[in-house]
Amino acid sequence: MTHPVAGLDRFGHPSCVLCGLCLAHCPTYREFPLEVASPRGRLALMRGLASGHLEPTRQLSDYLALCLACRACETACPANLPYGLALERARADLRTPRPPSWMARLIERFTLGWAFESRARLGLLVGTMDLYHRLGLSTLVERLFASMLPPRLRTLSRLLPRCEGPRPPAPPLVPPETGTVAFMPGCVADHYLARTNQATLLVLARNGVRTVVPEEAVCCGALHQHRGLLDLAREHARRTIAAFEPSGDVAVVTNSAGCGATLKEYPRLLGGDPAWEERARRFSARVRDLTEFLAGRELRPLGPLPYRVAYDDPCHLLHAQGIGAAPREVLARVPGLTLVPLPESDWCCGSAGLYSLTQIEMSQSILARKVENIVQLGPDVVLTANPGCLLHLRMGLAGHGIRAMHLVDLLAESYWQRPVATGGG
């Protein structure tokens, strides 16, 4: 008996042949060289859980939670097995017999649940957290209650980024008009990286591209999907599709690799739902990563930038979407720019959505290796194409004198010859 999804066995998990080619590409296995910290080992745990041979213990749940879901193993797998799909389903299946702690569930319901219901609610949450930091209350609380606060909570407070404020309005179009796209601004990124979203709209407008931004599009559901909250992820998928359908059949552009991967995989997420499966296919066929969209167009001439630049591949752009050449093709059009190869550019930086907040030790260890590679290379700028990666790299590179930027930030600087968004060093 086989599973209807290609490459899955009757339990709905990849039919791994145990070749081990994935092991050399797994960041957590390199940091924690045990079989259960590898894709092959985790697949064995998933099969054991699905078949009933393994109990849903806390330890098993922890082993699966340690996975970054970077999907580098999918790129390495000669059989192209859908590891990411299996991981999402296993995490969802584990939530019933092994639910998170009551505190974790409360936080999930308030943040991933209530706050992500609307852009106004999310703005209120982000704004409140940012005000808490800007008024120095976080430092005061940590000093007064240092002995009472768990170390993880103190670390979490320091890891949270600072808000850039709401996204400015769309810029005027630079004629002649060359087309229209719909833009997915993202959820958290639209507050923490508002200038990067503005740079995206500026670069598109500079090239005559009119942009439609549906305000009803709040969240793509990626964060929920990675946590195993598949019902919430499906709810956000339906809302997103409905928000973009009025824009017709124009391309849906995103500057977030994580969002893009999820948006393109909506047919998988909503598969089996007769009311939404076909709508999901039509929508996902429209989705383009920003670098993918720009690489396929003739761009207005860019201004010279005499920088040595390193590009770090976001996992969900390279491994989930298979896009590695497009960002480099776009960068090659910037006069004066020297693109220097970054060692292990195809390895995860340790951000992985909420992973950097839920698996702090492993995330920081993986980030330290990434930062070491960047610092040894010594570029002027390190670029990425994913908001989560950008925030993580900025934190790791603080004090090293190396700017971390989204690729579109650099394009905007090239066009206007002044920084549009800054960060890092």
URRA-V478733 format. One record per pair of residues at least 24 apart in sequence whose ideal C-beta (glycine too) atoms are under 8 Angstrom apart, sorted by the first residue. I is the first residue (numbers start at 0). J is the second residue. Records with the same first field share a line. If there is no record, write none. Layout:
# URRA-V478733
I=J  J
This chain:
# URRA-V478733
4=81  84  267
5=81
6=78  79  80  81
7=81  84  85
8=46
10=46  49  50
11=49  85  88
12=42  45  46  49  85  88  89
13=42  78  80  81  82  85
14=78  80
15=39  42  43  78  80
16=78
18=77
20=75  76  77
21=71  72  75  76  82
23=75
24=71  72  74  75
25=71  72
26=67  69  71  346  347  349  365
27=65  66  67  361  365
30=361  364  365
31=65  361
35=62
36=62  65
38=66  72  82
41=66  86
42=82  85
44=89
45=85  86  89
48=89  92  93
49=89  92
55=92  93  96  97
56=97
57=97
59=93  97
60=93  97
63=89  90  93
64=90  357  358
65=358  361
67=314  347  349  351  354  365
68=225  351  352  354
69=314  315  318  347  351
70=314  315  318  319
71=314  318  345  346  347
73=318  319
74=317  318  345
83=319
84=267
87=224  225  227  229
88=229
89=227
90=225  226  227
91=227  228  229
92=227
93=227
94=227  228
107=226  228
111=222  223  226  228  231
112=231
115=186  217  218  222  223  235
116=217
117=217
118=186  189  214  217
121=186  187  190  217  218
122=165  190
125=162  187  190  191
126=162  190
128=159  162
129=161  162
132=159  161
133=161
151=359
154=359
155=356  359
158=355  356  359  394
160=191  390  393  394
161=191
162=190  191
163=190  191  192  193  194
164=190  193
165=189  190  193
166=193  196  197
167=193  197
169=200  204  210  212
170=197  200  201  204
171=204
172=204  207  208  209
173=204  205  206  207  299
174=207
175=207
176=207  208  209
177=206  207  208  296
178=207  208  209  249
179=208  209  210  211  246  249
180=208  209  210  211  249  250  251  252  287  292
181=210  211  212  213  243  246  249  250  251  252  285
182=210  211  212  251  252  253
183=216  219  239  243  251  252  253  255  258  262
184=212  216
185=218  219  253  254  255  258  386
186=217  218  219  222
187=386
188=254  255  386  387
191=386  390
192=386  389  390  405  420
194=408  419  420
195=254  386  389  405  407  408  420
196=254
197=419  420
198=405  407  408  410  411  419  420
199=252  254  289  407
201=411  414  415  419
202=293  407  410  411  414
203=252
205=299  414
206=293  296  298  299
207=299
210=252
211=246  249
213=242  243  245  246
215=241  242
216=242  243
219=258  261  262
220=261  268
221=257  258  260  261  352
222=352  353
224=261  268
225=351  352  353  354
226=353
229=268
232=261  268
233=268  269  272
236=261  265  268  269  275  279
237=269  275
239=265  282
240=265  275  278  279  282
243=282  285
244=278  282
248=281  285
249=285
250=285  286  287  292
251=282  285  286  287
252=287  288  289  292
253=286  287  288  289
254=288  289  384  386  405  407
255=385  386  387
256=288  313  314  315  316  319  320  384  385  388
257=313  315  352  385  386  387
259=286  287  288  315  316  320
260=315  316  319  320
262=286
263=320
264=319
288=316  320  322  325  384
289=384  406  407
290=316  322  325  326  329  384  406
291=320  322  325
293=325  329  410
294=324  325  326  328  329
298=329  332
299=414
301=332  333  334  410  413  414
302=334  413  414  415  416
303=333  334  335  413
304=333  334  335  336  409  412  413
305=335  336
306=335  336  337  378  379  380  409
307=337  339  377  378  379  380
308=336  337  338  339  378  379  380  381  382  409
309=338  339  340  341  344  373  376  378  380  381  382
310=338  341  344  381  382  383  406
311=341  344  348  369  373  381  382  383  388  392
312=344  345  383
313=383  384  385  388
314=347  351
315=385
316=384  385
317=345
318=345
326=382  384  406
329=406  410
330=382  406  409
333=409  410  413
339=376  378
341=372  373  376  378  381
342=372  375  376
343=368  369  372
348=383  388  391  392  395
349=391
350=385  387  388  390  391
351=387
352=387
355=387  391
362=391
366=391  392  394  395
367=395
369=395
370=395  396  399
373=399  401
374=399  401
377=401
380=404  409
381=423
382=406  409
389=422
392=423
393=422  423
396=423  424
397=423  424
398=424
399=423  424
400=424
